[in-house]
Amino acid sequence: MTRLLINAGDGEEVRVALAENKELHEFLVERASSQEIIGNIYLAKVARIDNRHEAAFVDFGHARDGFVPLADIPMHLDNPSRFKAGTLIPVQVKREPVGTKGAALTGFISLPGRFSVVMPGADSGGVSRKITNDKERDRLRDMLKKIERPKGFGIILRTAAIDQTKTAIETDIKRSLRVWKKLEAESKKTNSPCLLFRETDPYMRILRDLLGIKLSEVVVDTPHAKERVEMHLGQLGSRTKIPVTLHTGKRPLFEVAGIEAQIARLSERNVPLPGGGSIVIDQTEALVAIDVNSGRTKGQSADLVAVRSNLEAAKVIAREIRLRDLGGIIVIDFIDMERSAEKREVEKTFKTAMKGDRSRHRIYSIGPTGTLDMTRKRMRSRGNQLDEVVCDHCGGRGSIPSTRYQASEVRRRIEAQLRRGMGWVERLTVRLPLSVSNELSNRFRGALAELEATYRCEVVILADAHADSAAPFELRERSRDAKGSDEPRVSAEEPRVSAEEPRVSTEEPLQGEISDAPPETGNDDEAEDAPPKKRRRRRRRGGAKKVESNGVFLQRCDAHRSTVPNLLEELITGLGAVERGAQPTLPPSSGPAEVAAQAPSALPALAP
């Protein structure tokens, strides 16, 4: 028993399910907030013509421009010179936007009716290929030749026209012609892109598309939906009267019918098979990959398990393709089979299961790699089917980096930040998700301690239960003493050193107190003709004497300017004596006590 179930209780959306013996065979949703645009007719403006792809991009009132092949534009075929940027043309949506691709449009309009499809601008006509009865096809062809139609209109009779009278088919065709006349009149009233035609009533569209299937009954859950369905069934003129039942129970309609759980599984990636295997469905913008896994399927041999799993998968895949409305190129990777007869059996089973699909599709044979390729035209919008959005965590990939990988990456970032800080970072704070912070604190505890000792920095790990990723690092630097560089080295009152006196290099620091200011890297007072000297850096060891920086030495000289000439003379004389291996002596003009009295804190005494 095949039933059509319509759930319209919440008022925001209309859910329609086609169930056969409590098994879901087709499901679609009509939402008030996001209506489908497939089949809508727009007045579009040509934005630009791409001769390389032989197509035109048109503005039809949506965020992204639509794509129209030049071969699908009647104006371009009749007179290409009239077709240019800025031209207004009526177009119809063939495929809704998918991902980053815009909508696919066509200039050949088709107006679907109950029994026929009217195509303005075409002279062809015929009978649907799905009508396989030769006697019925001949009867409909003869009937179509006797029907009067305006010139320049093509007509195709649908499968619903089987066993219909000439009067019913003519009434349906006249209705579509009246709609086209209204569209032409509306298109002449405006000079901007706009929507010309859309079927606002979802019940009419649902019943027109599904009435080709033999239904036992239609079950609805609201009085308003029952009234609309009965009215449209009367307009469609079906010979067989289909009963319409109102569901009045307290439990929801889909829950009573046992299909609510089946609808919930439509978004799952893995679909189990009856024998213990499974299929995995991965969808991209234009390609769908379906993989068949044997799983826990039991059998006598590997060949029997493969054939049994493939036969089960062929039926389930055909059902999932209809339910999820998968379109584009579909690649099915069956389990490898050795014999050709087994491959042909799987192909036959899959084609038989796909006969109930109303969408246009083409199935190819299983290739040498064990994959079966097919193409299928999507019937409706995927957004309206399963109101889904891209995951903020994985970005649509379906997976995210592991906790261990994220913790290792954060450790590398911490080390890189401290290396760039050149030892001036005093405190580094990292905010991480709870799981990542635990992994970093436990697994990389030794590495963090080594970084803290090497760069003399404190690394603080903060766990945030609401964080999704690592936050930017928070840094606190050490205070820098910039007094020596901000003040001028030579002032107007300071006595200048004569040119005859040798210059004293301050590159070698004297022993004394330690300063927080960074050491200077060079000295501009060295003689230009002096040969470069290679200096060896001494590694600091524990217990070594601390040396004062050049900045502190200059500050002491500035504090005792009156004794600077004497100090420099004594320093030069003492250093020269040390280099010759003689005992350094003080000049007779000043004794040790005098120098100490004049500058008690200027310089420490020189050691012999």
C-alpha positions as CSV (number, residue, x, y, z in Angstrom):
1,M,0.0,0.0,0.0
2,T,1.5,3.3,-1.1
3,R,0.5,6.4,0.9
4,L,1.2,10.1,0.5
5,L,1.7,11.7,3.9
6,I,1.6,15.5,4.3
7,N,2.7,17.1,7.5
8,A,1.8,20.8,7.7
9,G,1.1,21.2,11.5
10,D,3.7,23.8,12.4
11,G,2.8,26.2,9.6
12,E,6.5,27.0,8.8
13,E,7.1,24.1,6.5
14,V,5.3,21.4,4.6
15,R,6.9,17.9,4.8
16,V,5.8,15.3,2.3
17,A,6.7,11.6,2.5
18,L,5.9,8.8,0.1
19,A,5.8,5.6,2.0
20,E,5.2,2.0,0.9
21,N,4.5,-0.5,3.6
22,K,6.0,1.9,6.3
23,E,9.2,2.2,4.3
24,L,10.1,5.7,3.2
25,H,10.7,6.0,-0.6
26,E,10.6,9.7,-1.2
27,F,10.8,12.8,1.0
28,L,10.7,16.5,0.2
29,V,10.2,19.7,2.2
30,E,8.6,23.0,1.2
31,R,9.7,25.9,3.5
32,A,8.1,29.3,3.6
33,S,11.5,31.0,4.4
34,S,13.5,29.4,1.6
35,Q,11.4,28.5,-1.3
36,E,12.8,26.6,-4.3
37,I,13.6,28.4,-7.4
38,I,13.8,25.5,-9.8
39,G,11.2,26.0,-12.5
40,N,10.8,29.8,-11.7
41,I,10.7,32.1,-14.6
42,Y,12.6,35.4,-14.4
43,L,13.2,38.5,-16.5
44,A,17.0,38.7,-16.5
45,K,19.5,41.3,-17.7
46,V,22.6,40.1,-19.6
47,A,25.6,41.1,-17.4
48,R,28.4,39.9,-19.7
49,I,29.0,37.5,-22.6
50,D,31.8,35.0,-22.3
51,N,32.6,33.8,-25.9
52,R,35.4,31.5,-24.6
53,H,32.8,29.4,-22.8
54,E,30.0,30.2,-25.3
55,A,27.8,31.4,-22.4
56,A,26.3,34.5,-20.9
57,F,26.1,35.5,-17.3
58,V,22.8,37.2,-16.4
59,D,21.5,39.1,-13.4
60,F,18.1,37.6,-12.4
61,G,17.7,39.3,-9.0
62,H,19.8,36.9,-6.8
63,A,23.1,37.3,-5.1
64,R,25.1,35.4,-7.8
65,D,24.6,35.8,-11.6
66,G,23.1,32.9,-13.5
67,F,24.9,30.9,-16.2
68,V,23.1,30.5,-19.6
69,P,24.7,28.7,-22.6
70,L,24.4,30.7,-25.8
71,A,22.8,27.7,-27.4
72,D,19.9,27.9,-25.0
73,I,19.0,31.5,-25.9
74,P,16.5,31.8,-28.8
75,M,17.3,35.5,-29.4
76,H,20.9,34.6,-29.9
77,L,20.0,31.9,-32.4
78,D,17.7,34.1,-34.4
79,N,19.8,37.2,-34.5
80,P,23.1,37.2,-32.6
81,S,23.7,41.0,-33.2
82,R,20.6,41.8,-31.0
83,F,22.0,39.9,-28.1
84,K,24.4,42.0,-26.1
85,A,25.1,43.2,-22.5
86,G,22.1,44.9,-21.0
87,T,19.5,42.9,-23.0
88,L,16.5,41.7,-21.1
89,I,15.5,38.1,-21.7
90,P,13.1,35.7,-20.0
91,V,14.9,32.7,-18.4
92,Q,13.9,29.6,-16.4
93,V,16.0,28.0,-13.6
94,K,17.2,24.5,-14.5
95,R,19.5,24.0,-11.5
96,E,19.7,25.9,-8.2
97,P,23.0,27.3,-6.9
98,V,25.2,24.6,-5.4
99,G,28.2,25.7,-3.3
100,T,30.1,28.3,-5.2
101,K,28.4,27.6,-8.5
102,G,25.6,29.9,-9.6
103,A,22.2,28.8,-10.9
104,A,22.0,27.2,-14.4
105,L,19.4,28.9,-16.5
106,T,17.8,28.4,-20.0
107,G,16.1,30.7,-22.4
108,F,13.8,27.9,-23.6
109,I,10.8,28.2,-21.3
110,S,8.6,25.2,-20.4
111,L,5.3,25.4,-18.6
112,P,4.4,22.1,-16.9
113,G,0.8,21.2,-16.5
114,R,-1.0,18.2,-15.2
115,F,-1.0,16.2,-18.5
116,S,1.3,18.2,-20.7
117,V,4.3,20.5,-20.9
118,V,4.0,23.6,-23.1
119,M,7.2,25.0,-24.6
120,P,7.0,28.5,-26.1
121,G,9.4,29.1,-29.0
122,A,9.6,25.5,-30.0
123,D,7.7,23.6,-32.7
124,S,8.5,20.1,-31.6
125,G,6.1,17.8,-29.8
126,G,5.7,14.3,-28.7
127,V,5.0,11.8,-26.0
128,S,7.1,11.1,-22.9
129,R,9.7,8.3,-23.2
130,K,8.5,6.9,-19.9
131,I,5.3,5.7,-21.6
132,T,6.4,2.3,-22.8
133,N,3.1,0.9,-23.9
134,D,3.2,1.1,-27.7
135,K,-0.6,1.1,-28.2
136,E,-1.0,4.0,-25.7
137,R,1.8,5.9,-27.3
138,D,0.2,5.6,-30.7
139,R,-3.1,6.8,-29.3
140,L,-1.6,9.9,-27.7
141,R,0.4,10.7,-30.8
142,D,-2.8,10.7,-32.9
143,M,-4.6,12.8,-30.3
144,L,-1.7,15.3,-30.3
145,K,-2.0,15.8,-34.0
146,K,-5.7,16.7,-33.8
147,I,-5.2,19.2,-31.0
148,E,-5.2,22.8,-32.2
149,R,-2.2,24.8,-30.9
150,P,-0.8,28.2,-31.7
151,K,2.2,28.4,-34.0
152,G,5.6,28.5,-32.3
153,F,4.5,26.3,-29.3
154,G,5.8,22.8,-28.6
155,I,3.8,20.3,-26.6
156,I,4.9,17.1,-24.8
157,L,2.4,14.8,-23.2
158,R,3.4,13.5,-19.8
159,T,2.9,10.0,-18.3
160,A,-0.1,11.4,-16.4
161,A,-1.9,11.7,-19.8
162,I,-2.2,7.9,-20.0
163,D,-5.9,7.0,-20.4
164,Q,-6.9,10.6,-20.4
165,T,-9.5,12.1,-22.9
166,K,-8.8,14.7,-25.5
167,T,-11.0,17.3,-23.7
168,A,-9.0,16.9,-20.5
169,I,-5.6,17.3,-22.3
170,E,-6.9,20.3,-24.3
171,T,-8.1,22.0,-21.1
172,D,-4.7,21.5,-19.5
173,I,-2.9,23.0,-22.6
174,K,-5.2,26.0,-22.6
175,R,-4.4,26.7,-19.0
176,S,-0.6,26.8,-19.7
177,L,-1.2,29.1,-22.7
178,R,-3.1,31.6,-20.6
179,V,-0.2,31.6,-18.1
180,W,2.3,32.4,-20.9
181,K,0.2,35.3,-22.2
182,K,0.3,36.8,-18.7
183,L,4.1,36.4,-18.5
184,E,4.6,38.2,-21.8
185,A,2.4,41.1,-20.6
186,E,4.3,41.4,-17.3
187,S,7.7,41.3,-19.0
188,K,6.8,44.4,-21.1
189,K,5.9,46.5,-18.0
190,T,9.4,46.5,-16.4
191,N,13.0,47.2,-17.5
192,S,14.8,45.5,-14.6
193,P,15.3,41.9,-13.4
194,C,12.3,40.5,-11.7
195,L,10.4,37.3,-10.9
196,L,7.7,36.6,-13.5
197,F,6.2,33.2,-12.5
198,R,6.3,31.0,-9.4
199,E,3.8,28.5,-8.1
200,T,3.2,29.8,-4.6
201,D,1.0,26.9,-3.5
202,P,3.2,23.9,-2.5
203,Y,0.3,21.5,-2.5
204,M,-0.3,22.0,-6.2
205,R,3.3,21.3,-7.1
206,I,3.5,18.3,-4.9
207,L,0.4,16.7,-6.2
208,R,1.2,17.4,-9.8
209,D,4.6,15.8,-9.6
210,L,3.5,12.7,-7.5
211,L,0.2,11.9,-9.1
212,G,1.9,9.7,-11.7
213,I,2.4,7.2,-8.9
214,K,-0.6,4.9,-8.0
215,L,-1.6,6.1,-4.5
216,S,-3.9,4.3,-2.1
217,E,-4.6,7.4,0.0
218,V,-3.5,10.8,1.0
219,V,-3.2,11.5,4.7
220,V,-2.9,15.1,6.0
221,D,-2.8,16.5,9.6
222,T,-4.6,19.9,9.3
223,P,-8.1,20.8,8.0
224,H,-6.6,23.5,5.8
225,A,-4.2,21.1,4.1
226,K,-7.1,18.7,3.5
227,E,-9.2,21.4,1.9
228,R,-6.3,22.5,-0.4
229,V,-5.5,18.9,-1.4
230,E,-9.1,18.1,-2.3
231,M,-9.4,21.3,-4.3
232,H,-6.2,20.6,-6.3
233,L,-7.1,16.9,-6.9
234,G,-10.4,18.1,-8.4
235,Q,-8.6,20.6,-10.7
236,L,-6.1,18.0,-11.8
237,G,-9.0,15.8,-13.0
238,S,-7.7,12.4,-12.0
239,R,-10.0,9.6,-13.2
240,T,-9.3,7.5,-10.1
241,K,-10.6,9.2,-7.0
242,I,-8.0,9.2,-4.3
243,P,-9.3,9.3,-0.7
244,V,-8.0,12.2,1.5
245,T,-7.9,11.3,5.2
246,L,-7.4,13.8,8.1
247,H,-5.1,12.5,10.9
248,T,-6.6,13.5,14.3
249,G,-4.5,11.5,16.8
250,K,-2.4,13.1,19.5
251,R,0.8,11.6,18.2
252,P,2.4,13.2,15.2
253,L,1.5,11.8,11.8
254,F,5.1,10.8,10.8
255,E,5.7,9.2,14.1
256,V,2.5,7.1,13.9
257,A,3.5,6.0,10.3
258,G,7.0,5.0,11.6
259,I,9.0,7.1,9.2
260,E,10.3,9.9,11.5
261,A,13.4,7.9,12.4
262,Q,14.0,7.2,8.7
263,I,14.0,10.9,8.0
264,A,16.4,11.6,10.8
265,R,19.0,9.2,9.2
266,L,19.0,11.1,5.9
267,S,21.9,13.3,7.0
268,E,24.1,10.4,8.2
269,R,27.2,9.5,6.3
270,N,27.1,5.8,7.0
271,V,24.0,3.7,6.0
272,P,23.9,0.1,7.4
273,L,23.0,-2.8,5.1
274,P,20.7,-5.7,6.2
275,G,23.5,-8.3,6.1
276,G,25.9,-6.4,8.4
277,G,27.7,-4.3,5.8
278,S,27.4,-0.6,5.1
279,I,27.7,2.1,2.5
280,V,29.5,5.4,2.9
281,I,28.2,8.5,1.1
282,D,30.4,11.6,0.5
283,Q,29.0,14.5,-1.6
284,T,30.8,17.4,-3.2
285,E,29.5,20.2,-5.4
286,A,29.2,18.1,-8.6
287,L,30.2,14.6,-7.6
288,V,29.0,12.0,-5.2
289,A,31.1,9.0,-4.1
290,I,29.5,5.9,-2.6
291,D,31.6,3.2,-1.1
292,V,30.4,-0.3,-0.3
293,N,31.9,-2.1,2.7
294,S,31.3,-5.7,3.6
295,G,31.7,-5.1,7.3
296,R,30.4,-8.0,9.4
297,T,28.7,-9.8,6.5
298,K,29.0,-13.6,7.0
299,G,29.4,-16.1,4.3
300,Q,31.1,-19.3,3.1
301,S,33.8,-17.5,1.0
302,A,35.0,-14.0,0.2
303,D,33.4,-14.2,-3.3
304,L,30.0,-15.0,-1.8
305,V,30.3,-12.2,0.8
306,A,31.2,-9.7,-1.9
307,V,28.3,-10.6,-4.2
308,R,25.8,-10.7,-1.3
309,S,27.0,-7.3,0.0
310,N,26.9,-5.7,-3.5
311,L,23.3,-7.0,-4.2
312,E,22.1,-5.5,-0.9
313,A,24.0,-2.3,-1.5
314,A,22.5,-1.9,-5.0
315,K,18.9,-1.7,-3.6
316,V,19.8,0.5,-0.7
317,I,21.9,2.9,-2.8
318,A,19.0,3.3,-5.3
319,R,16.7,4.2,-2.4
320,E,19.2,6.7,-0.8
321,I,19.7,8.4,-4.1
322,R,16.0,9.1,-4.4
323,L,15.6,10.1,-0.8
324,R,18.6,12.5,-0.7
325,D,18.0,13.7,-4.3
326,L,21.7,13.1,-5.2
327,G,22.6,14.7,-8.5
328,G,25.5,15.2,-10.8
329,I,28.1,12.5,-11.4
330,I,27.7,9.5,-9.0
331,V,30.5,7.0,-8.6
332,I,29.7,3.7,-6.8
333,D,32.6,1.6,-5.6
334,F,31.3,-1.9,-5.3
335,I,33.4,-4.7,-3.7
336,D,35.6,-6.3,-6.3
337,M,34.1,-9.3,-8.1
338,E,36.1,-11.8,-10.2
339,R,33.4,-13.1,-12.6
340,S,31.6,-11.0,-15.2
341,A,28.3,-12.7,-14.6
342,E,28.3,-11.5,-11.0
343,K,29.0,-7.9,-12.2
344,R,26.1,-8.1,-14.7
345,E,23.8,-9.4,-11.9
346,V,24.7,-6.4,-9.7
347,E,24.1,-4.0,-12.6
348,K,20.7,-5.5,-13.4
349,T,19.6,-5.3,-9.7
350,F,20.7,-1.7,-9.5
351,K,18.9,-0.7,-12.7
352,T,15.7,-2.4,-11.6
353,A,15.8,-0.6,-8.3
354,M,16.3,2.8,-10.1
355,K,13.2,2.3,-12.3
356,G,11.1,4.0,-9.7
357,D,13.1,7.2,-9.9
358,R,11.2,10.0,-11.7
359,S,14.4,12.0,-12.3
360,R,16.3,11.7,-15.6
361,H,19.4,9.5,-15.1
362,R,21.8,7.3,-17.0
363,I,23.6,4.2,-15.7
364,Y,26.8,2.8,-17.1
365,S,28.4,-0.6,-16.7
366,I,30.8,-1.6,-14.0
367,G,34.3,-0.8,-15.2
368,P,37.6,-2.8,-14.7
369,T,38.3,-1.0,-11.4
370,G,35.0,-2.2,-9.9
371,T,33.2,1.2,-10.0
372,L,29.8,2.0,-11.5
373,D,29.3,5.5,-12.9
374,M,25.9,7.2,-13.4
375,T,24.5,10.7,-14.0
376,R,21.3,12.0,-12.5
377,K,19.5,15.3,-12.6
378,R,18.7,16.8,-9.2
379,M,14.9,17.5,-8.9
380,R,14.9,20.0,-6.0
381,S,17.2,22.1,-3.9
382,R,19.4,20.4,-1.4
383,G,19.1,23.3,1.0
384,N,15.3,22.7,1.1
385,Q,15.8,19.0,1.5
386,L,18.0,18.9,4.6
387,D,18.3,22.4,6.0
388,E,22.1,22.1,6.6
389,V,24.9,24.6,7.1
390,V,28.7,24.2,6.9
391,C,30.3,23.1,10.2
392,D,32.2,25.9,11.9
393,H,34.8,23.4,13.3
394,C,35.8,21.4,10.3
395,G,34.7,23.8,7.5
396,G,32.8,21.0,5.7
397,R,35.7,18.5,5.6
398,G,34.1,16.2,8.1
399,S,37.1,15.9,10.4
400,I,39.2,18.2,12.6
401,P,42.9,17.8,13.8
402,S,43.3,15.6,16.8
403,T,43.9,17.0,20.3
404,R,47.5,15.7,20.3
405,Y,48.2,17.4,16.9
406,Q,46.8,20.7,18.1
407,A,48.8,20.6,21.3
408,S,52.0,19.9,19.4
409,E,51.2,22.8,17.0
410,V,50.7,25.2,19.9
411,R,54.0,24.1,21.5
412,R,55.8,25.0,18.2
413,R,54.1,28.3,18.0
414,I,55.1,29.1,21.6
415,E,58.8,28.3,20.8
416,A,58.7,30.4,17.6
417,Q,57.2,33.4,19.6
418,L,59.8,33.2,22.3
419,R,62.6,32.9,19.7
420,R,61.3,36.1,18.0
421,G,61.1,37.8,21.4
422,M,64.9,37.7,21.8
423,G,64.7,37.1,25.5
424,W,62.6,40.2,26.2
425,V,59.3,38.2,26.8
426,E,58.7,37.9,30.5
427,R,55.3,36.2,30.5
428,L,53.4,34.4,27.7
429,T,49.7,33.4,28.2
430,V,47.9,30.9,26.0
431,R,44.1,30.3,26.0
432,L,43.1,26.9,24.7
433,P,40.1,24.6,24.6
434,L,40.0,22.3,27.7
435,S,41.1,19.1,26.0
436,V,44.0,20.8,24.2
437,S,45.2,22.5,27.3
438,N,45.2,19.2,29.2
439,E,47.2,17.5,26.4
440,L,49.7,20.4,26.3
441,S,50.2,20.5,30.0
442,N,50.6,16.8,30.4
443,R,52.4,15.5,27.3
444,F,54.7,18.5,26.7
445,R,55.4,19.5,30.3
446,G,59.1,18.9,30.0
447,A,59.4,20.8,26.7
448,L,57.6,23.8,28.2
449,A,59.9,23.8,31.3
450,E,62.9,23.8,29.0
451,L,61.6,26.7,27.0
452,E,61.0,28.7,30.2
453,A,64.6,28.0,31.4
454,T,66.1,28.9,28.0
455,Y,64.3,32.1,27.4
456,R,63.8,33.1,31.1
457,C,60.1,33.4,30.5
458,E,56.9,32.2,32.3
459,V,54.5,30.2,30.1
460,V,50.9,30.2,31.4
461,I,48.3,27.8,29.9
462,L,44.7,28.7,30.5
463,A,41.8,26.3,29.8
464,D,38.6,27.7,28.3
465,A,35.6,25.3,28.1
466,H,33.8,27.6,25.6
467,A,36.8,28.1,23.2
468,D,36.9,26.4,19.8
469,S,40.5,27.1,18.9
470,A,43.7,28.6,20.3
471,A,43.4,32.4,21.0
472,P,46.1,34.8,20.1
473,F,49.0,34.8,22.5
474,E,49.1,37.4,25.3
475,L,52.7,38.8,25.9
476,R,54.2,40.8,28.7
477,E,57.7,42.2,28.0
478,R,60.5,43.1,30.4
479,S,61.0,46.8,31.1
480,R,63.8,48.3,29.0
481,D,66.1,51.1,30.4
482,A,66.3,53.6,27.5
483,K,67.8,56.5,29.5
484,G,71.3,56.2,28.1
485,S,70.0,56.3,24.5
486,D,67.4,59.1,25.0
487,E,70.0,61.6,26.5
488,P,72.8,63.1,24.3
489,R,76.2,61.7,24.8
490,V,78.0,65.1,24.4
491,S,76.5,68.4,25.8
492,A,77.5,72.0,25.1
493,E,79.2,72.4,28.6
494,E,81.2,69.2,28.4
495,P,84.9,69.7,27.6
496,R,85.9,68.1,24.3
497,V,88.8,65.7,24.0
498,S,91.6,67.2,21.8
499,A,92.4,65.6,18.5
500,E,96.0,64.7,19.6
501,E,94.8,62.6,22.5
502,P,94.0,59.0,21.6
503,R,90.4,57.9,21.5
504,V,89.2,55.5,24.1
505,S,87.0,52.6,23.0
506,T,84.1,51.7,25.3
507,E,83.5,48.4,23.6
508,E,85.1,46.4,26.4
509,P,82.9,46.8,29.5
510,L,84.5,47.3,32.9
511,Q,83.9,45.2,35.9
512,G,81.1,46.5,38.2
513,E,77.4,46.4,38.6
514,I,75.0,44.8,36.2
515,S,72.4,46.8,34.2
516,D,69.0,45.9,32.7
517,A,69.7,47.9,29.6
518,P,70.6,45.8,26.5
519,P,74.3,45.9,25.5
520,E,75.3,48.0,22.5
521,T,76.4,46.1,19.5
522,G,79.0,48.5,18.1
523,N,81.1,51.6,18.7
524,D,81.3,54.5,16.2
525,D,84.4,56.1,17.9
526,E,86.9,53.5,16.6
527,A,89.5,54.7,14.1
528,E,88.6,54.0,10.5
529,D,92.1,52.8,9.6
530,A,92.3,50.3,12.4
531,P,92.3,46.7,11.3
532,P,89.2,44.7,12.4
533,K,89.7,42.6,15.5
534,K,88.2,39.2,16.0
535,R,86.6,39.1,19.4
536,R,85.9,35.8,21.1
537,R,82.8,35.5,23.1
538,R,83.2,34.0,26.5
539,R,80.5,31.7,27.7
540,R,79.1,32.7,31.1
541,R,79.8,30.3,33.8
542,G,78.6,30.1,37.4
543,G,80.8,32.2,39.8
544,A,82.2,34.5,37.1
545,K,82.4,38.3,37.9
546,K,79.7,40.5,36.5
547,V,80.6,43.4,34.3
548,E,78.9,46.7,33.9
549,S,77.6,48.0,30.6
550,N,79.0,50.9,28.5
551,G,75.9,53.0,29.5
552,V,76.7,52.8,33.2
553,F,80.4,53.8,32.5
554,L,79.3,56.8,30.6
555,Q,76.8,57.8,33.3
556,R,79.6,57.7,35.9
557,C,81.8,59.9,33.7
558,D,79.0,62.4,33.3
559,A,78.5,62.5,37.1
560,H,82.2,63.4,37.6
561,R,83.1,65.6,34.7
562,S,85.9,67.4,36.5
563,T,88.0,64.3,37.0
564,V,87.4,62.8,33.5
565,P,90.7,63.9,31.9
566,N,92.7,62.6,34.9
567,L,90.8,59.3,34.9
568,L,91.4,58.8,31.2
569,E,95.1,59.6,31.5
570,E,95.5,57.2,34.4
571,L,93.6,54.5,32.6
572,I,95.7,54.8,29.4
573,T,99.0,54.8,31.3
574,G,98.0,51.8,33.4
575,L,96.8,49.8,30.4
576,G,100.0,50.6,28.5
577,A,102.2,49.4,31.4
578,V,100.2,46.2,31.7
579,E,100.7,45.5,27.9
580,R,104.5,46.0,28.3
581,G,104.7,43.7,31.3
582,A,105.8,46.6,33.7
583,Q,104.3,47.6,37.0
584,P,101.6,50.4,36.5
585,T,102.3,53.6,38.4
586,L,100.3,56.7,39.1
587,P,101.3,60.2,37.8
588,P,103.2,62.4,40.4
589,S,100.6,65.1,40.1
590,S,98.0,63.2,42.0
591,G,98.4,60.5,44.6
592,P,96.1,57.6,45.2
593,A,94.5,59.4,48.1
594,E,93.9,62.6,46.0
595,V,92.2,60.6,43.2
596,A,90.1,58.8,45.7
597,A,89.1,62.0,47.3
598,Q,88.2,63.6,44.0
599,A,86.3,60.7,42.6
600,P,85.4,58.2,45.3
601,S,82.8,56.4,43.2
602,A,84.1,57.2,39.7
603,L,86.1,54.0,39.0
604,P,87.4,51.0,40.9
605,A,91.1,50.9,41.6
606,L,93.2,49.1,38.9
607,A,94.7,45.8,39.9
608,P,98.4,45.5,39.3
